[in-house]
Amino acid sequence: MTRLLHVAGLATTLISHSPAAADTRCTCGAGVVRAVQRVTETTIRETTTAGRSASGGPVTVGHGAERHQRQVYLVTVRLGDRLYTSASPGDPNGTLDPLDLAAGDAIGLCVNAAQMVLERPNGTDYRAPLAAVPATCLAPKRDTCNLVP
């Protein structure tokens, strides 16, 4: 059922004609997982509370710091001669945990200019936006990727 909904949604996107949909060409095929990483980003926001003294001058009343953490999943998949990398906080609507993927796993992949969808034969899927830099590059002959600015 999930696969049918994916195909119907993809067909609707490809068939509907509008200027915004003109650049939503999809490339699909059998891909290979190259890497999966979970990165924890930590940001600290420092605050200073100021007040006035009895004589009317400025004084520091207190200092504080808020620590925020968020996890980002980076998934790199090779399809043909291209590498596609996604970066997302996860896929709450998906059924595939990105950490269940391992380098070398074969996986179905559909990708357009904005997102990629990974799908296993059992119907579990993972949707994530493509990373801004680099979104795609030519697949390396070795484990390096030479990007052209």
C-alpha positions as CSV (number, residue, x, y, z in Angstrom):
1,M,0.0,0.0,0.0
2,T,2.8,2.4,0.9
3,R,4.5,1.7,-2.4
4,L,1.3,2.4,-4.3
5,L,0.9,5.8,-2.5
6,H,4.5,6.7,-3.3
7,V,4.0,5.8,-7.0
8,A,0.8,7.7,-7.2
9,G,2.3,10.8,-5.5
10,L,5.3,10.6,-7.9
11,A,3.1,10.2,-10.9
12,T,1.0,13.2,-9.9
13,T,4.1,15.3,-9.5
14,L,5.5,14.3,-12.8
15,I,2.2,14.6,-14.8
16,S,1.0,17.9,-13.4
17,H,2.2,20.8,-15.5
18,S,3.2,23.9,-13.7
19,P,6.3,26.1,-13.7
20,A,7.1,25.0,-10.1
21,A,6.9,21.4,-11.1
22,A,9.0,21.8,-14.2
23,D,12.3,21.2,-12.3
24,T,11.0,18.2,-10.2
25,R,12.4,15.5,-12.5
26,C,13.1,12.3,-10.5
27,T,15.8,9.8,-11.0
28,C,15.1,6.3,-9.6
29,G,17.0,3.1,-9.5
30,A,18.9,0.6,-7.3
31,G,21.4,2.5,-5.1
32,V,24.1,1.5,-2.7
33,V,24.4,3.1,0.8
34,R,27.8,4.7,1.1
35,A,27.6,6.1,4.7
36,V,25.2,6.8,7.5
37,Q,26.1,9.2,10.4
38,R,24.2,10.6,13.3
39,V,25.6,14.0,14.3
40,T,24.6,15.7,17.5
41,E,24.7,19.5,17.2
42,T,24.9,21.5,20.4
43,T,24.3,25.3,20.6
44,I,24.7,27.4,23.7
45,R,22.8,30.7,24.0
46,E,24.2,32.9,26.7
47,T,22.1,35.6,28.3
48,T,22.9,38.5,30.6
49,T,20.2,40.2,32.6
50,A,20.9,43.9,33.3
51,G,19.3,46.2,35.8
52,R,19.8,49.6,37.4
53,S,21.6,50.3,40.7
54,A,20.1,52.5,43.4
55,S,22.0,55.4,41.9
56,G,20.5,54.7,38.4
57,G,23.6,53.2,36.7
58,P,23.6,49.9,34.8
59,V,24.5,46.7,36.7
60,T,24.6,43.0,35.7
61,V,22.0,41.1,37.6
62,G,22.7,37.6,36.3
63,H,24.1,35.3,33.7
64,G,22.5,32.3,32.1
65,A,23.1,29.8,29.4
66,E,20.6,27.7,27.5
67,R,22.0,24.5,25.9
68,H,20.1,23.1,22.9
69,Q,20.9,19.8,21.2
70,R,19.5,18.4,18.0
71,Q,20.4,15.3,16.1
72,V,20.9,15.2,12.3
73,Y,21.1,12.1,10.2
74,L,23.5,12.2,7.2
75,V,22.9,9.5,4.6
76,T,25.0,9.2,1.5
77,V,23.8,6.9,-1.3
78,R,25.4,6.1,-4.7
79,L,23.1,5.8,-7.7
80,G,25.0,5.2,-10.9
81,D,27.9,7.6,-11.1
82,R,26.5,10.1,-8.6
83,L,26.5,10.4,-4.8
84,Y,23.4,11.9,-3.1
85,T,23.6,13.1,0.6
86,S,20.7,14.0,2.7
87,A,20.7,15.8,6.1
88,S,17.6,15.7,8.3
89,P,16.5,15.4,11.9
90,G,14.9,12.1,10.9
91,D,11.7,11.1,9.1
92,P,8.7,11.1,11.5
93,N,6.4,9.8,8.8
94,G,8.9,7.2,7.5
95,T,9.1,3.6,8.5
96,L,12.9,3.1,8.0
97,D,15.3,4.1,10.8
98,P,18.3,5.6,9.0
99,L,20.6,4.0,11.6
100,D,19.4,0.5,10.4
101,L,21.2,1.2,7.1
102,A,24.8,0.1,6.7
103,A,27.5,1.0,4.1
104,G,27.2,-1.4,1.2
105,D,23.5,-2.1,1.6
106,A,21.5,-2.2,-1.7
107,I,18.5,0.1,-1.5
108,G,15.9,1.6,-3.9
109,L,16.4,5.3,-4.4
110,C,14.3,8.1,-6.0
111,V,15.8,11.6,-6.0
112,N,14.8,15.0,-7.3
113,A,16.4,18.4,-6.8
114,A,14.9,18.7,-3.3
115,Q,14.7,15.3,-1.6
116,M,15.5,11.7,-1.8
117,V,13.4,8.7,-0.9
118,L,15.1,5.4,0.1
119,E,13.0,2.2,0.0
120,R,13.8,-1.3,1.0
121,P,12.1,-4.3,-0.8
122,N,9.9,-4.9,2.3
123,G,8.3,-1.4,1.8
124,T,10.0,0.5,4.6
125,D,11.1,3.9,3.4
126,Y,13.0,7.0,4.5
127,R,12.4,10.5,3.1
128,A,14.9,13.3,3.6
129,P,15.9,16.6,2.0
130,L,19.1,16.7,0.1
131,A,22.0,18.4,1.8
132,A,22.7,21.9,0.6
133,V,26.4,21.3,0.0
134,P,27.2,19.0,-1.7
135,A,23.8,17.8,-2.8
136,T,25.3,15.6,-5.5
137,C,28.7,15.0,-7.0
138,L,30.2,12.5,-9.4
139,A,30.8,9.2,-7.6
140,P,34.5,8.8,-6.9
141,K,36.6,6.0,-8.2
142,R,38.1,5.7,-4.7
143,D,36.7,7.1,-1.4
144,T,37.3,10.8,-2.2
145,C,35.0,13.2,-4.0
146,N,36.4,16.1,-6.0
147,L,33.8,18.9,-6.0
148,V,33.9,21.6,-8.5
149,P,32.9,25.0,-7.0
